[in-house]
Amino acid sequence: MAGETSSELPKYRQIADSLKAAIEAGDYGPGDRLPGESALAAQHGVAVLTARQALKVLRNEGLVETKRGAGARVTSFQPIRRRGIQRLVREQWGAGKSIWSADEARPVTIDVRVDTLSAPAHIARQLDLGEGELVCARSRRFVLNDRPVMLATSYLPLELVAGSAIMRVDTGEGGIYARLAELGYAPVHFREEIRGRLPKADEAEKLALPAERPVLKLFRTAYAEGGVVVEVNEMTLDSASYVLDYEFDA
């Protein structure tokens, strides 16, 4: 609760906060093993279950990784710095670069699936489509260093993109925005909405997350000239895998 002092917090939270402070101070570096449950219990005069709860807090926040029989280690994964503005400028995709490369130099594996389906109601409204109209749905799962970090599905009006490279798994250099430009519908404006919530069961499974770790939900709309909506992208990000970075002039 807001205003609680450290002594008023449950004991497992006090232990978790103490360990977080030690990690932030550099007492434990990436890959270092933390004291085990029994050692923490003895150190703080609590039950092993209480110590286990403290380590679970750190795991849910993505600060440590746990493996059966190996204890808890400080995560060595370096978060992705998502550059929310630079990644979408035309100089990026217009030059044949991927949006991902604006954020991250490490190689990423992207599992892609392309479907034709009736637009979900909220997507149809955003794309200004009638009930039952078809869309191209491009679903992707991004994996970095064997760690799933993001799920994303882009929806585009089928009437607009049918027969184009957007319907293929590999859309070519510059991705779908470069292909939209070739169709005469280059994005000129973007809007992103961001919120946090706990993952749904299928999201937690696909991202290999504990159910208690929040995800970031991003909903991006791409507009062509005249305010025409050409894409809606729904993204689910592992909150522990990302830093959202926005830099712009006043």
N, C-alpha and C positions, 0 to 999 in steps of 0.2 A: 504493500500500500504506500501511496505517496506520503512522505513525511516520516516513515519508519526509520529509526536509527538502526545501526548495525546490530546492536544488542537485542533489538526487538524482532529481528528477522528470524525465521526458522533456522535451526542450527545448520541444516544442509545448505541453505543459502549463504550463510556466513562462511562456510568452508569453500563453497564455489567462488564467492567473491574474493576470498583470500588467494585462491589458486589463480583466478583471472588477473589479479593484481601482480602476482609473481610472473605470470606469462608476459604481461604488458611491460614489466620492468626488465625483462630479458633473463630472469633467473632460470626460466625454462625456454629453450629455443626450439625451432622447428625440428620435429623428430625426436625430441627428448621425451623420456618416459616420466610420467608423473608418479608420485607415491601410490601404491596400491590401496585397495579398499581397507585391508586390515591395518596397514601402516597409518592411513589417515584416521581410522577409527581410534587407534591407540593414541595418536598425536593430539586429537581433539576431544578425547574422552566421550565418544559417542558409539552407537551401535554400528556394525558394518553396513546395515541397510541405509543408515543415514549418510555414511560416506559414499555409498553407491548412488544415492540420490544426487549428491553434490557432483559427482562425475557425469551423471546423466544430464545435468543442467549444461555442463560444458560441451557435451556432445551435441545436445540439441541446438546450441548456439554455433556449432561448427568450429569450436576452438580446439577440440581434441578428437582423435579417432580411436575407436576401441575395437579390439579383436579378441575373441575368446582365447584365453590362455596367454595373451600377450600384454594385457593391461591397457592403460590409456596413454597415448602419446600426443604431444602437441602437433597439430596438423602442419604438414609441410607444404600444403597446397597454397599457392599465392593467388589471391582473388583476382578476378578479371576486372579491369578498370573500364567500365562501359561509358564511352564518351558520347553522351546522349545527343550532342549537337553535331560534332565533327563527323560522326559516322554516317549522317544522312545527307550531307551536302552533295550537290551534283558533281563537284570536283572529285568525289570519292568513286561513286558507282559509274559516273560518266566517263571516267578514265579507265574503266574495266577492272577496278579494284573491288574486292568483296567488302561488304559492310563490316564483317567480322574483323578484317585486317586493320580497321581503324581502332579497334579495341585491344587486339591481342596478337602478338607475334608467334606465340606457341601454336603448333599445328593442331587442328581440331578435326575430329571425325563427325561427320553429319550424316545421320540416317534420314533419307528422304522418301516420302510416299506422296504420290500425286493421285487424287481422286476427283471424280465428277459427282456432285451430290446436290440435293436441294438445300438451299441456304437455310441455316438455322434462323429462327425468327429475328433475333437481335442483329444478326449479320445482314439479313435481307433489308431491315430498316436502315441500317447504316449505309448500305450500298444502293439504297433507293430502288430495290427490286421488289417485284410482286411476289405474293405467296407462291411457293413451289418453284420459283425460277432457279435455274441451275448455276452453280459456281464451280470454279476450279479451286480445290482445297489442297494446298501444299503443306504437309505436316513434316516437321523436322525435329530430330532429337540430337542435341549437341553434346559431345563427349570430349573432355579435355583431360589428358593424363589419366585415362581410364575412369574419370569421374563425370557422370552425367551432370550437366550444369543448367541446361535450358531445354524446354519444349516450346515449339512455336508452330502455329498454323496460320498461313496466309490465305485469305479468301479473295478471289477476283471474279468479276462477272464472266461467265463462260462465253457469252456472246462477244465479249471484247477480246478474249485471249485464245479462243478455240483455233487450233491449227498452228499456233505460235510455239516458240521454244519454251514458253512459260509452262506448257503442258508436259514438258520433259523433266526427268529427274535432274539432269544437268542443264541448267538454263544458259550456260556460257558466261564469259567474262562480264562483270558488272551486275550479274544477277537479274532479278525480275524487273528492277527499276530501269536498267539499261534496255531491256526488251520492251518495256512499256514505252520508252522514249522512241524506239524504232516503230512502234505502232501508232505514234503520234499522240501519246498520252503520258508524256514525261511528268513525273511528280514535281510539283512546284511548291507544295506546302505539306507539312506533316503536323499531326497532333498526337501526343501521347498522354495517356492517363495511367497513373501508377497507384497501386494500393497493395497492402499486405494482408495476408490471411493465412490460416493453416491449410496445408495441402489436402486435396481430396485423396481418397485411397489410391486411385489409379495414378495420380500425379506423384504421390510419395513412392509408389512402386517403380515408376519409370525413371524417377530421379534418384532412386535409392536413398531416400531421406527417412529419418525418424519422423513419425507422425506429428511430433510436437514442434518440429522446426518450421517456422513460417516460410512461405514463398512470397515472391514479389510477382504481382500480376500486372502486366503491361498490355494496354490496348492501344494500338497505333492505327491511325487512319491516314492514308495517303491521298492527296488531292491533285488532280491535273488542272490545267487552265479552265477557268469558268466554274471552279468549285466542284468539278466532277470527281466523285469518290471512285478510285480505281483499285484500292486494296484496303482490306482490314486485316490486321495481324494481331492475333491473341498470343501472348507469350507468358510462360510460367518459368520463373527463375529461382534457383536455389539461393536463398537470401545470404547464405554463408559463402557463396562462390563469387559474389559480385560486390563491387563498389560502384555506385552511380556517380558519374563525374560530369558536371555541367560547367562549362567555361564560356563566358560571352562578355562582350563589351557593354558598358553602361550606356 
